[in-house]
Amino acid sequence: MLRPVSSRDALLAGDLVFFNTQHRSFSHVGIYLGDGRFIHAPRTGAQIRTESMASTYWSRRYSGARRAVAIDANP
């Protein structure tokens, strides 16, 4: 299950970070690494790379984040 992360300050390594890169929310996703950085594939066929979320490009396009939470099968 994915749960919203309340703010950028609450991000933890492994959270999915979403960006609006094509004039719609959640059109691009990366994995938060910690220390304000995330990993992503910029486009099909391009090398995977790390980026700073503080850069002007990514900061303006940040749409939110989600955290994977395990569901207990035997509550």
PQR file with spaces between the fields and no chain letter, atoms N, CA, C, O and H, PARSE charges and radii, in Angstrom:
ATOM       1  N    MET     1       0.851   -1.168    0.000 -0.4000 1.5000
ATOM       2  CA   MET     1       0.000    0.000    0.000 -0.0000 2.0000
ATOM       3  C    MET     1       0.898    1.233    0.000  0.5500 1.7000
ATOM       4  O    MET     1       1.943    1.252    0.650 -0.5500 1.4000
ATOM       5  N    LEU     2       0.484    2.249   -0.727 -0.4000 1.5000
ATOM       6  CA   LEU     2       1.235    3.510   -0.762 -0.0000 2.0000
ATOM       7  C    LEU     2       0.480    4.573    0.026  0.5500 1.7000
ATOM       8  O    LEU     2      -0.722    4.765   -0.154 -0.5500 1.4000
ATOM       9  H    LEU     2      -0.365    2.233   -1.255  0.4000 1.0000
ATOM      10  N    ARG     3       1.199    5.250    0.891 -0.4000 1.5000
ATOM      11  CA   ARG     3       0.598    6.332    1.687 -0.0000 2.0000
ATOM      12  C    ARG     3       1.294    7.637    1.353  0.5500 1.7000
ATOM      13  O    ARG     3       2.506    7.650    1.136 -0.5500 1.4000
ATOM      14  H    ARG     3       2.176    5.094    1.038  0.4000 1.0000
ATOM      15  N    PRO     4       0.547    8.744    1.306 -0.5600 1.5000
ATOM      16  CA   PRO     4       1.170   10.045    1.023  0.2800 2.0000
ATOM      17  C    PRO     4       2.177   10.435    2.105  0.5500 1.7000
ATOM      18  O    PRO     4       1.992   10.116    3.280 -0.5500 1.4000
ATOM      19  N    VAL     5       3.225   11.114    1.706 -0.4000 1.5000
ATOM      20  CA   VAL     5       4.203   11.682    2.631 -0.0000 2.0000
ATOM      21  C    VAL     5       3.791   13.143    2.820  0.5500 1.7000
ATOM      22  O    VAL     5       3.570   13.860    1.844 -0.5500 1.4000
ATOM      23  H    VAL     5       3.375   11.373    0.752  0.4000 1.0000
ATOM      24  N    SER     6       3.690   13.576    4.057 -0.4000 1.5000
ATOM      25  CA   SER     6       3.104   14.875    4.381 -0.0000 2.0000
ATOM      26  C    SER     6       3.865   16.084    3.822  0.5500 1.7000
ATOM      27  O    SER     6       3.246   17.084    3.458 -0.5500 1.4000
ATOM      28  H    SER     6       3.869   12.994    4.851  0.4000 1.0000
ATOM      29  N    SER     7       5.190   16.004    3.751 -0.4000 1.5000
ATOM      30  CA   SER     7       5.967   17.147    3.266 -0.0000 2.0000
ATOM      31  C    SER     7       7.335   16.677    2.798  0.5500 1.7000
ATOM      32  O    SER     7       7.743   15.548    3.071 -0.5500 1.4000
ATOM      33  H    SER     7       5.693   15.192    4.047  0.4000 1.0000
ATOM      34  N    ARG     8       8.031   17.545    2.097 -0.4000 1.5000
ATOM      35  CA   ARG     8       9.390   17.210    1.650 -0.0000 2.0000
ATOM      36  C    ARG     8      10.308   16.939    2.832  0.5500 1.7000
ATOM      37  O    ARG     8      11.214   16.110    2.745 -0.5500 1.4000
ATOM      38  H    ARG     8       7.699   18.462    1.875  0.4000 1.0000
ATOM      39  N    ASP     9      10.074   17.639    3.933 -0.4000 1.5000
ATOM      40  CA   ASP     9      10.903   17.452    5.126 -0.0000 2.0000
ATOM      41  C    ASP     9      10.719   16.072    5.748  0.5500 1.7000
ATOM      42  O    ASP     9      11.573   15.619    6.510 -0.5500 1.4000
ATOM      43  H    ASP     9       9.338   18.312    4.003  0.4000 1.0000
ATOM      44  N    ALA    10       9.617   15.399    5.432 -0.4000 1.5000
ATOM      45  CA   ALA    10       9.316   14.084    6.003 -0.0000 2.0000
ATOM      46  C    ALA    10       9.782   12.929    5.117  0.5500 1.7000
ATOM      47  O    ALA    10       9.557   11.766    5.456 -0.5500 1.4000
ATOM      48  H    ALA    10       8.923   15.766    4.813  0.4000 1.0000
ATOM      49  N    LEU    11      10.422   13.229    3.997 -0.4000 1.5000
ATOM      50  CA   LEU    11      10.868   12.173    3.088 -0.0000 2.0000
ATOM      51  C    LEU    11      11.908   11.268    3.745  0.5500 1.7000
ATOM      52  O    LEU    11      12.778   11.723    4.487 -0.5500 1.4000
ATOM      53  H    LEU    11      10.605   14.174    3.722  0.4000 1.0000
ATOM      54  N    LEU    12      11.791    9.967    3.448 -0.4000 1.5000
ATOM      55  CA   LEU    12      12.762    8.978    3.902 -0.0000 2.0000
ATOM      56  C    LEU    12      13.309    8.239    2.689  0.5500 1.7000
ATOM      57  O    LEU    12      12.631    8.124    1.667 -0.5500 1.4000
ATOM      58  H    LEU    12      11.084    9.597    2.845  0.4000 1.0000
ATOM      59  N    ALA    13      14.530    7.742    2.802 -0.4000 1.5000
ATOM      60  CA   ALA    13      15.107    6.954    1.716 -0.0000 2.0000
ATOM      61  C    ALA    13      14.149    5.825    1.349  0.5500 1.7000
ATOM      62  O    ALA    13      13.624    5.135    2.223 -0.5500 1.4000
ATOM      63  H    ALA    13      15.081    7.835    3.632  0.4000 1.0000
ATOM      64  N    GLY    14      13.931    5.646    0.060 -0.4000 1.5000
ATOM      65  CA   GLY    14      13.020    4.618   -0.432 -0.0000 2.0000
ATOM      66  C    GLY    14      11.649    5.143   -0.807  0.5500 1.7000
ATOM      67  O    GLY    14      10.894    4.450   -1.490 -0.5500 1.4000
ATOM      68  H    GLY    14      14.358    6.206   -0.650  0.4000 1.0000
ATOM      69  N    ASP    15      11.304    6.355   -0.375 -0.4000 1.5000
ATOM      70  CA   ASP    15      10.014    6.945   -0.763 -0.0000 2.0000
ATOM      71  C    ASP    15      10.002    7.200   -2.263  0.5500 1.7000
ATOM      72  O    ASP    15      11.037    7.506   -2.856 -0.5500 1.4000
ATOM      73  H    ASP    15      11.917    6.917    0.180  0.4000 1.0000
ATOM      74  N    LEU    16       8.841    7.074   -2.869 -0.4000 1.5000
ATOM      75  CA   LEU    16       8.673    7.412   -4.277 -0.0000 2.0000
ATOM      76  C    LEU    16       8.370    8.897   -4.370  0.5500 1.7000
ATOM      77  O    LEU    16       7.474    9.390   -3.684 -0.5500 1.4000
ATOM      78  H    LEU    16       8.000    6.825   -2.388  0.4000 1.0000
ATOM      79  N    VAL    17       9.095    9.610   -5.199 -0.4000 1.5000
ATOM      80  CA   VAL    17       8.879   11.047   -5.388 -0.0000 2.0000
ATOM      81  C    VAL    17       8.330   11.273   -6.796  0.5500 1.7000
ATOM      82  O    VAL    17       8.841   10.722   -7.771 -0.5500 1.4000
ATOM      83  H    VAL    17       9.823    9.210   -5.757  0.4000 1.0000
ATOM      84  N    PHE    18       7.292   12.085   -6.885 -0.4000 1.5000
ATOM      85  CA   PHE    18       6.582   12.303   -8.140 -0.0000 2.0000
ATOM      86  C    PHE    18       6.738   13.744   -8.605  0.5500 1.7000
ATOM      87  O    PHE    18       6.794   14.675   -7.803 -0.5500 1.4000
ATOM      88  H    PHE    18       6.877   12.533   -6.093  0.4000 1.0000
ATOM      89  N    PHE    19       6.805   13.900   -9.913 -0.4000 1.5000
ATOM      90  CA   PHE    19       7.023   15.202  -10.521 -0.0000 2.0000
ATOM      91  C    PHE    19       6.057   15.404  -11.681  0.5500 1.7000
ATOM      92  O    PHE    19       5.638   14.447  -12.331 -0.5500 1.4000
ATOM      93  H    PHE    19       6.759   13.143  -10.566  0.4000 1.0000
ATOM      94  N    ASN    20       5.713   16.658  -11.930 -0.4000 1.5000
ATOM      95  CA   ASN    20       4.868   17.057  -13.052 -0.0000 2.0000
ATOM      96  C    ASN    20       5.798   17.552  -14.155  0.5500 1.7000
ATOM      97  O    ASN    20       6.212   18.712  -14.155 -0.5500 1.4000
ATOM      98  H    ASN    20       6.054   17.436  -11.402  0.4000 1.0000
ATOM      99  N    THR    21       6.123   16.661  -15.097 -0.4000 1.5000
ATOM     100  CA   THR    21       7.032   17.026  -16.179 -0.0000 2.0000
ATOM     101  C    THR    21       6.325   17.144  -17.527  0.5500 1.7000
ATOM     102  O    THR    21       6.924   17.565  -18.516 -0.5500 1.4000
ATOM     103  H    THR    21       5.787   15.719  -15.097  0.4000 1.0000
ATOM     104  N    GLN    22       5.047   16.770  -17.558 -0.4000 1.5000
ATOM     105  CA   GLN    22       4.298   16.814  -18.816 -0.0000 2.0000
ATOM     106  C    GLN    22       2.926   17.459  -18.614  0.5500 1.7000
ATOM     107  O    GLN    22       1.933   17.033  -19.204 -0.5500 1.4000
ATOM     108  H    GLN    22       4.559   16.428  -16.755  0.4000 1.0000
ATOM     109  N    HIS    23       2.892   18.477  -17.782 -0.4000 1.5000
ATOM     110  CA   HIS    23       1.675   19.233  -17.491 -0.0000 2.0000
ATOM     111  C    HIS    23       0.571   18.367  -16.895  0.5500 1.7000
ATOM     112  O    HIS    23      -0.617   18.602  -17.119 -0.5500 1.4000
ATOM     113  H    HIS    23       3.699   18.823  -17.304  0.4000 1.0000
ATOM     114  N    ARG    24       0.992   17.355  -16.130 -0.4000 1.5000
ATOM     115  CA   ARG    24       0.044   16.563  -15.347 -0.0000 2.0000
ATOM     116  C    ARG    24       0.790   15.991  -14.145  0.5500 1.7000
ATOM     117  O    ARG    24       1.951   15.596  -14.244 -0.5500 1.4000
ATOM     118  H    ARG    24       1.957   17.164  -15.948  0.4000 1.0000
ATOM     119  N    SER    25       0.105   15.958  -13.022 -0.4000 1.5000
ATOM     120  CA   SER    25       0.724   15.450  -11.799 -0.0000 2.0000
ATOM     121  C    SER    25       1.144   13.996  -11.977  0.5500 1.7000
ATOM     122  O    SER    25       0.487   13.221  -12.671 -0.5500 1.4000
ATOM     123  H    SER    25      -0.838   16.279  -12.941  0.4000 1.0000
ATOM     124  N    PHE    26       2.220   13.657  -11.354 -0.4000 1.5000
ATOM     125  CA   PHE    26       2.720   12.291  -11.313 -0.0000 2.0000
ATOM     126  C    PHE    26       3.085   11.751  -12.697  0.5500 1.7000
ATOM     127  O    PHE    26       2.878   10.568  -12.966 -0.5500 1.4000
ATOM     128  H    PHE    26       2.755   14.287  -10.790  0.4000 1.0000
ATOM     129  N    SER    27       3.624   12.594  -13.576 -0.4000 1.5000
ATOM     130  CA   SER    27       4.033   12.132  -14.897 -0.0000 2.0000
ATOM     131  C    SER    27       5.468   11.581  -14.898  0.5500 1.7000
ATOM     132  O    SER    27       5.907   10.999  -15.890 -0.5500 1.4000
ATOM     133  H    SER    27       3.792   13.555  -13.358  0.4000 1.0000
ATOM     134  N    HIS    28       6.196   11.762  -13.789 -0.4000 1.5000
ATOM     135  CA   HIS    28       7.554   11.245  -13.678 -0.0000 2.0000
ATOM     136  C    HIS    28       7.773   10.822  -12.234  0.5500 1.7000
ATOM     137  O    HIS    28       7.293   11.482  -11.313 -0.5500 1.4000
ATOM     138  H    HIS    28       5.839   12.235  -12.983  0.4000 1.0000
ATOM     139  N    VAL    29       8.494    9.724  -12.032 -0.4000 1.5000
ATOM     140  CA   VAL    29       8.719    9.216  -10.672 -0.0000 2.0000
ATOM     141  C    VAL    29      10.180    8.846  -10.484  0.5500 1.7000
ATOM     142  O    VAL    29      10.858    8.420  -11.419 -0.5500 1.4000
ATOM     143  H    VAL    29       8.883    9.188  -12.780  0.4000 1.0000
ATOM     144  N    GLY    30      10.650    9.019   -9.252 -0.4000 1.5000
ATOM     145  CA   GLY    30      11.981    8.603   -8.862 -0.0000 2.0000
ATOM     146  C    GLY    30      11.924    7.996   -7.472  0.5500 1.7000
ATOM     147  O    GLY    30      10.864    7.949   -6.849 -0.5500 1.4000
ATOM     148  H    GLY    30      10.099    9.365   -8.493  0.4000 1.0000
ATOM     149  N    ILE    31      13.051    7.538   -6.995 -0.4000 1.5000
ATOM     150  CA   ILE    31      13.159    6.976   -5.649 -0.0000 2.0000
ATOM     151  C    ILE    31      14.064    7.885   -4.831  0.5500 1.7000
ATOM     152  O    ILE    31      15.207    8.145   -5.206 -0.5500 1.4000
ATOM     153  H    ILE    31      13.912    7.576   -7.501  0.4000 1.0000
ATOM     154  N    TYR    32      13.537    8.367   -3.704 -0.4000 1.5000
ATOM     155  CA   TYR    32      14.297    9.266   -2.842 -0.0000 2.0000
ATOM     156  C    TYR    32      15.441    8.510   -2.185  0.5500 1.7000
ATOM     157  O    TYR    32      15.242    7.415   -1.658 -0.5500 1.4000
ATOM     158  H    TYR    32      12.608    8.156   -3.399  0.4000 1.0000
ATOM     159  N    LEU    33      16.646    9.091   -2.215 -0.4000 1.5000
ATOM     160  CA   LEU    33      17.835    8.465   -1.652 -0.0000 2.0000
ATOM     161  C    LEU    33      18.225    9.016   -0.284  0.5500 1.7000
ATOM     162  O    LEU    33      18.990    8.383    0.444 -0.5500 1.4000
ATOM     163  H    LEU    33      16.807    9.980   -2.643  0.4000 1.0000
ATOM     164  N    GLY    34      17.712   10.178    0.065 -0.4000 1.5000
ATOM     165  CA   GLY    34      18.138   10.876    1.274 -0.0000 2.0000
ATOM     166  C    GLY    34      19.009   12.060    0.895  0.5500 1.7000
ATOM     167  O    GLY    34      19.472   12.157   -0.241 -0.5500 1.4000
ATOM     168  H    GLY    34      17.091   10.692   -0.527  0.4000 1.0000
ATOM     169  N    ASP    35      19.230   12.948    1.832 -0.4000 1.5000
ATOM     170  CA   ASP    35      20.072   14.133    1.622 -0.0000 2.0000
ATOM     171  C    ASP    35      19.647   14.959    0.415  0.5500 1.7000
ATOM     172  O    ASP    35      20.488   15.551   -0.261 -0.5500 1.4000
ATOM     173  H    ASP    35      18.853   12.869    2.755  0.4000 1.0000
ATOM     174  N    GLY    36      18.318   15.000    0.137 -0.4000 1.5000
ATOM     175  CA   GLY    36      17.798   15.837   -0.935 -0.0000 2.0000
ATOM     176  C    GLY    36      18.048   15.312   -2.336  0.5500 1.7000
ATOM     177  O    GLY    36      17.926   16.065   -3.302 -0.5500 1.4000
ATOM     178  H    GLY    36      17.635   14.519    0.687  0.4000 1.0000
ATOM     179  N    ARG    37      18.396   14.025   -2.472 -0.4000 1.5000
ATOM     180  CA   ARG    37      18.703   13.455   -3.788 -0.0000 2.0000
ATOM     181  C    ARG    37      17.748   12.309   -4.116  0.5500 1.7000
ATOM     182  O    ARG    37      17.224   11.644   -3.223 -0.5500 1.4000
ATOM     183  H    ARG    37      18.495   13.414   -1.687  0.4000 1.0000
ATOM     184  N    PHE    38      17.535   12.094   -5.401 -0.4000 1.5000
ATOM     185  CA   PHE    38      16.718   10.972   -5.851 -0.0000 2.0000
ATOM     186  C    PHE    38      17.342   10.343   -7.080  0.5500 1.7000
ATOM     187  O    PHE    38      18.175   10.958   -7.747 -0.5500 1.4000
ATOM     188  H    PHE    38      17.960   12.634   -6.127  0.4000 1.0000
ATOM     189  N    ILE    39      16.938    9.111   -7.382 -0.4000 1.5000
ATOM     190  CA   ILE    39      17.433    8.383   -8.542 -0.0000 2.0000
ATOM     191  C    ILE    39      16.267    8.170   -9.498  0.5500 1.7000
ATOM     192  O    ILE    39      15.140    7.920   -9.071 -0.5500 1.4000
ATOM     193  H    ILE    39      16.262    8.611   -6.841  0.4000 1.0000
ATOM     194  N    HIS    40      16.546    8.270  -10.795 -0.4000 1.5000
ATOM     195  CA   HIS    40      15.482    8.115  -11.789 -0.0000 2.0000
ATOM     196  C    HIS    40      16.085    7.864  -13.163  0.5500 1.7000
ATOM     197  O    HIS    40      17.282    8.052  -13.380 -0.5500 1.4000
ATOM     198  H    HIS    40      17.462    8.473  -11.143  0.4000 1.0000
ATOM     199  N    ALA    41      15.234    7.437  -14.080 -0.4000 1.5000
ATOM     200  CA   ALA    41      15.614    7.320  -15.489 -0.0000 2.0000
ATOM     201  C    ALA    41      14.994    8.519  -16.194  0.5500 1.7000
ATOM     202  O    ALA    41      13.769    8.615  -16.261 -0.5500 1.4000
ATOM     203  H    ALA    41      14.262    7.284  -13.904  0.4000 1.0000
ATOM     204  N    PRO    42      15.796    9.430  -16.716 -0.5600 1.5000
ATOM     205  CA   PRO    42      15.249   10.659  -17.294  0.2800 2.0000
ATOM     206  C    PRO    42      14.330   10.431  -18.499  0.5500 1.7000
ATOM     207  O    PRO    42      13.410   11.213  -18.738 -0.5500 1.4000
ATOM     208  N    ARG    43      14.585    9.356  -19.255 -0.4000 1.5000
ATOM     209  CA   ARG    43      13.714    9.001  -20.380 -0.0000 2.0000
ATOM     210  C    ARG    43      14.091    7.596  -20.830  0.5500 1.7000
ATOM     211  O    ARG    43      15.150    7.087  -20.465 -0.5500 1.4000
ATOM     212  H    ARG    43      15.332    8.721  -19.060  0.4000 1.0000
ATOM     213  N    THR    44      13.252    6.991  -21.597 -0.4000 1.5000
ATOM     214  CA   THR    44      13.505    5.649  -22.109 -0.0000 2.0000
ATOM     215  C    THR    44      14.844    5.619  -22.851  0.5500 1.7000
ATOM     216  O    THR    44      15.101    6.450  -23.722 -0.5500 1.4000
ATOM     217  H    THR    44      12.392    7.405  -21.894  0.4000 1.0000
ATOM     218  N    GLY    45      15.675    4.668  -22.499 -0.4000 1.5000
ATOM     219  CA   GLY    45      16.960    4.509  -23.158 -0.0000 2.0000
ATOM     220  C    GLY    45      18.093    5.326  -22.567  0.5500 1.7000
ATOM     221  O    GLY    45      19.255    5.090  -22.896 -0.5500 1.4000
ATOM     222  H    GLY    45      15.466    3.993  -21.791  0.4000 1.0000
ATOM     223  N    ALA    46      17.782    6.286  -21.697 -0.4000 1.5000
ATOM     224  CA   ALA    46      18.818    7.117  -21.082 -0.0000 2.0000
ATOM     225  C    ALA    46      19.377    6.424  -19.839  0.5500 1.7000
ATOM     226  O    ALA    46      18.715    5.567  -19.252 -0.5500 1.4000
ATOM     227  H    ALA    46      16.838    6.478  -21.429  0.4000 1.0000
ATOM     228  N    GLN    47      20.589    6.794  -19.441 -0.4000 1.5000
ATOM     229  CA   GLN    47      21.197    6.214  -18.249 -0.0000 2.0000
ATOM     230  C    GLN    47      20.477    6.677  -16.999  0.5500 1.7000
ATOM     231  O    GLN    47      20.051    7.827  -16.896 -0.5500 1.4000
ATOM     232  H    GLN    47      21.127    7.490  -19.917  0.4000 1.0000
ATOM     233  N    ILE    48      20.351    5.766  -16.054 -0.4000 1.5000
ATOM     234  CA   ILE    48      19.801    6.105  -14.749 -0.0000 2.0000
ATOM     235  C    ILE    48      20.788    7.035  -14.063  0.5500 1.7000
ATOM     236  O    ILE    48      22.000    6.839  -14.150 -0.5500 1.4000
ATOM     237  H    ILE    48      20.697    4.831  -16.138  0.4000 1.0000
ATOM     238  N    ARG    49      20.259    8.063  -13.373 -0.4000 1.5000
ATOM     239  CA   ARG    49      21.148    9.014  -12.703 -0.0000 2.0000
ATOM     240  C    ARG    49      20.518    9.547  -11.429  0.5500 1.7000
ATOM     241  O    ARG    49      19.321    9.389  -11.187 -0.5500 1.4000
ATOM     242  H    ARG    49      19.274    8.223  -13.303  0.4000 1.0000
ATOM     243  N    THR    50      21.347   10.177  -10.629 -0.4000 1.5000
ATOM     244  CA   THR    50      20.855   10.823   -9.416 -0.0000 2.0000
ATOM     245  C    THR    50      20.782   12.321   -9.658  0.5500 1.7000
ATOM     246  O    THR    50      21.558   12.884  -10.431 -0.5500 1.4000
ATOM     247  H    THR    50      22.319   10.305  -10.825  0.4000 1.0000
ATOM     248  N    GLU    51      19.833   12.952   -8.981 -0.4000 1.5000
ATOM     249  CA   GLU    51      19.615   14.396   -9.129 -0.0000 2.0000
ATOM     250  C    GLU    51      19.340   14.998   -7.759  0.5500 1.7000
ATOM     251  O    GLU    51      18.957   14.297   -6.822 -0.5500 1.4000
ATOM     252  H    GLU    51      19.203   12.495   -8.354  0.4000 1.0000
ATOM     253  N    SER    52      19.539   16.282   -7.659 -0.4000 1.5000
ATOM     254  CA   SER    52      19.184   17.026   -6.459 -0.0000 2.0000
ATOM     255  C    SER    52      17.753   17.536   -6.590  0.5500 1.7000
ATOM     256  O    SER    52      17.389   18.131   -7.604 -0.5500 1.4000
ATOM     257  H    SER    52      19.850   16.852   -8.420  0.4000 1.0000
ATOM     258  N    MET    53      16.953   17.302   -5.570 -0.4000 1.5000
ATOM     259  CA   MET    53      15.586   17.820   -5.574 -0.0000 2.0000
ATOM     260  C    MET    53      15.572   19.332   -5.389  0.5500 1.7000
ATOM     261  O    MET    53      14.545   19.974   -5.612 -0.5500 1.4000
ATOM     262  H    MET    53      17.249   16.819   -4.746  0.4000 1.0000
ATOM     263  N    ALA    54      16.699   19.904   -4.985 -0.4000 1.5000
ATOM     264  CA   ALA    54      16.784   21.348   -4.776 -0.0000 2.0000
ATOM     265  C    ALA    54      17.044   22.107   -6.075  0.5500 1.7000
ATOM     266  O    ALA    54      16.950   23.334   -6.103 -0.5500 1.4000
ATOM     267  H    ALA    54      17.533   19.382   -4.804  0.4000 1.0000
ATOM     268  N    SER    55      17.370   21.390   -7.148 -0.4000 1.5000
ATOM     269  CA   SER    55      17.604   22.093   -8.411 -0.0000 2.0000
ATOM     270  C    SER    55      16.315   22.797   -8.831  0.5500 1.7000
ATOM     271  O    SER    55      15.217   22.338   -8.515 -0.5500 1.4000
ATOM     272  H    SER    55      17.447   20.393   -7.125  0.4000 1.0000
ATOM     273  N    THR    56      16.454   23.889   -9.528 -0.4000 1.5000
ATOM     274  CA   THR    56      15.285   24.666   -9.942 -0.0000 2.0000
ATOM     275  C    THR    56      14.305   23.812  -10.735  0.5500 1.7000
ATOM     276  O    THR    56      13.099   23.865  -10.495 -0.5500 1.4000
ATOM     277  H    THR    56      17.346   24.261   -9.785  0.4000 1.0000
ATOM     278  N    TYR    57      14.814   23.030  -11.672 -0.4000 1.5000
ATOM     279  CA   TYR    57      13.940   22.215  -12.526 -0.0000 2.0000
ATOM     280  C    TYR    57      13.080   21.265  -11.696  0.5500 1.7000
ATOM     281  O    TYR    57      11.857   21.265  -11.833 -0.5500 1.4000
ATOM     282  H    TYR    57      15.794   22.986  -11.867  0.4000 1.0000
ATOM     283  N    TRP    58      13.699   20.464  -10.846 -0.4000 1.5000
ATOM     284  CA   TRP    58      12.949   19.455  -10.081 -0.0000 2.0000
ATOM     285  C    TRP    58      12.131   20.079   -8.954  0.5500 1.7000
ATOM     286  O    TRP    58      11.024   19.623   -8.666 -0.5500 1.4000
ATOM     287  H    TRP    58      14.693   20.465  -10.735  0.4000 1.0000
ATOM     288  N    SER    59      12.655   21.092   -8.330 -0.4000 1.5000
ATOM     289  CA   SER    59      11.929   21.747   -7.239 -0.0000 2.0000
ATOM     290  C    SER    59      10.592   22.317   -7.711  0.5500 1.7000
ATOM     291  O    SER    59       9.582   22.191   -7.018 -0.5500 1.4000
ATOM     292  H    SER    59      13.554   21.462   -8.564  0.4000 1.0000
ATOM     293  N    ARG    60      10.586   22.936   -8.875 -0.4000 1.5000
ATOM     294  CA   ARG    60       9.350   23.521   -9.417 -0.0000 2.0000
ATOM     295  C    ARG    60       8.349   22.461   -9.860  0.5500 1.7000
ATOM     296  O    ARG    60       7.150   22.734   -9.919 -0.5500 1.4000
ATOM     297  H    ARG    60      11.406   23.039   -9.437  0.4000 1.0000
ATOM     298  N    ARG    61       8.819   21.265  -10.169 -0.4000 1.5000
ATOM     299  CA   ARG    61       7.946   20.230  -10.721 -0.0000 2.0000
ATOM     300  C    ARG    61       7.530   19.161   -9.709  0.5500 1.7000
ATOM     301  O    ARG    61       6.776   18.248  -10.045 -0.5500 1.4000
ATOM     302  H    ARG    61       9.793   21.044  -10.121  0.4000 1.0000
ATOM     303  N    TYR    62       8.017   19.272   -8.484 -0.4000 1.5000
ATOM     304  CA   TYR    62       7.675   18.296   -7.439 -0.0000 2.0000
ATOM     305  C    TYR    62       6.162   18.277   -7.213  0.5500 1.7000
ATOM     306  O    TYR    62       5.543   19.322   -7.014 -0.5500 1.4000
ATOM     307  H    TYR    62       8.630   20.014   -8.212  0.4000 1.0000
ATOM     308  N    SER    63       5.568   17.069   -7.246 -0.4000 1.5000
ATOM     309  CA   SER    63       4.113   16.925   -7.063 -0.0000 2.0000
ATOM     310  C    SER    63       3.735   16.246   -5.762  0.5500 1.7000
ATOM     311  O    SER    63       2.587   16.344   -5.327 -0.5500 1.4000
ATOM     312  H    SER    63       6.070   16.219   -7.408  0.4000 1.0000
ATOM     313  N    GLY    64       4.675   15.561   -5.133 -0.4000 1.5000
ATOM     314  CA   GLY    64       4.367   14.869   -3.892 -0.0000 2.0000
ATOM     315  C    GLY    64       5.147   13.572   -3.799  0.5500 1.7000
ATOM     316  O    GLY    64       5.955   13.252   -4.671 -0.5500 1.4000
ATOM     317  H    GLY    64       5.607   15.482   -5.486  0.4000 1.0000
ATOM     318  N    ALA    65       4.899   12.835   -2.739 -0.4000 1.5000
ATOM     319  CA   ALA    65       5.622   11.584   -2.508 -0.0000 2.0000
ATOM     320  C    ALA    65       4.687   10.575   -1.863  0.5500 1.7000
ATOM     321  O    ALA    65       3.684   10.930   -1.244 -0.5500 1.4000
ATOM     322  H    ALA    65       4.243   13.095   -2.030  0.4000 1.0000
ATOM     323  N    ARG    66       5.043    9.313   -2.024 -0.4000 1.5000
ATOM     324  CA   ARG    66       4.306    8.204   -1.430 -0.0000 2.0000
ATOM     325  C    ARG    66       5.304    7.254   -0.799  0.5500 1.7000
ATOM     326  O    ARG    66       6.427    7.093   -1.276 -0.5500 1.4000
ATOM     327  H    ARG    66       5.858    9.025   -2.527  0.4000 1.0000
ATOM     328  N    ARG    67       4.865    6.624    0.293 -0.4000 1.5000
ATOM     329  CA   ARG    67       5.695    5.658    0.999 -0.0000 2.0000
ATOM     330  C    ARG    67       5.016    4.296    0.967  0.5500 1.7000
ATOM     331  O    ARG    67       3.831    4.177    1.278 -0.5500 1.4000
ATOM     332  H    ARG    67       3.953    6.755    0.680  0.4000 1.0000
ATOM     333  N    ALA    68       5.772    3.270    0.590 -0.4000 1.5000
ATOM     334  CA   ALA    68       5.247    1.908    0.612 -0.0000 2.0000
ATOM     335  C    ALA    68       5.150    1.441    2.062  0.5500 1.7000
ATOM     336  O    ALA    68       6.113    1.536    2.823 -0.5500 1.4000
ATOM     337  H    ALA    68       6.734    3.366    0.338  0.4000 1.0000
ATOM     338  N    VAL    69       3.981    0.938    2.428 -0.4000 1.5000
ATOM     339  CA   VAL    69       3.740    0.466    3.786 -0.0000 2.0000
ATOM     340  C    VAL    69       3.257   -0.985    3.697  0.5500 1.7000
ATOM     341  O    VAL    69       2.328   -1.293    2.950 -0.5500 1.4000
ATOM     342  H    VAL    69       3.199    0.861    1.809  0.4000 1.0000
ATOM     343  N    ALA    70       3.883   -1.856    4.452 -0.4000 1.5000
ATOM     344  CA   ALA    70       3.487   -3.265    4.438 -0.0000 2.0000
ATOM     345  C    ALA    70       2.094   -3.420    5.043  0.5500 1.7000
ATOM     346  O    ALA    70       1.737   -2.751    6.013 -0.5500 1.4000
ATOM     347  H    ALA    70       4.638   -1.607    5.059  0.4000 1.0000
ATOM     348  N    ILE    71       1.332   -4.307    4.453 -0.4000 1.5000
ATOM     349  CA   ILE    71       0.004   -4.624    4.978 -0.0000 2.0000
ATOM     350  C    ILE    71       0.102   -5.949    5.711  0.5500 1.7000
ATOM     351  O    ILE    71       0.587   -6.939    5.163 -0.5500 1.4000
ATOM     352  H    ILE    71       1.622   -4.850    3.666  0.4000 1.0000
ATOM     353  N    ASP    72      -0.357   -5.960    6.942 -0.4000 1.5000
ATOM     354  CA   ASP    72      -0.329   -7.173    7.750 -0.0000 2.0000
ATOM     355  C    ASP    72      -1.441   -8.101    7.262  0.5500 1.7000
ATOM     356  O    ASP    72      -2.621   -7.762    7.351 -0.5500 1.4000
ATOM     357  H    ASP    72      -0.751   -5.155    7.387  0.4000 1.0000
ATOM     358  N    ALA    73      -1.066   -9.256    6.754 -0.4000 1.5000
ATOM     359  CA   ALA    73      -2.048  -10.208    6.228 -0.0000 2.0000
ATOM     360  C    ALA    73      -2.835  -10.883    7.343  0.5500 1.7000
ATOM     361  O    ALA    73      -3.911  -11.424    7.094 -0.5500 1.4000
ATOM     362  H    ALA    73      -0.107   -9.531    6.683  0.4000 1.0000
ATOM     363  N    ASN    74      -2.321  -10.860    8.557 -0.4000 1.5000
ATOM     364  CA   ASN    74      -3.013  -11.491    9.701 -0.0000 2.0000
ATOM     365  C    ASN    74      -3.199  -10.472   10.827  0.5500 1.7000
ATOM     366  O    ASN    74      -2.497  -10.514   11.837 -0.5500 1.4000
ATOM     367  H    ASN    74      -1.446  -10.420    8.759  0.4000 1.0000
ATOM     368  N    PRO    75      -4.145   -9.566   10.642 -0.5600 1.5000
ATOM     369  CA   PRO    75      -4.317   -8.497   11.656  0.2800 2.0000
ATOM     370  C    PRO    75      -4.736   -9.007   13.021  0.5500 1.7000
ATOM     371  O    PRO    75      -4.912   -8.216   13.948 -0.5500 1.4000
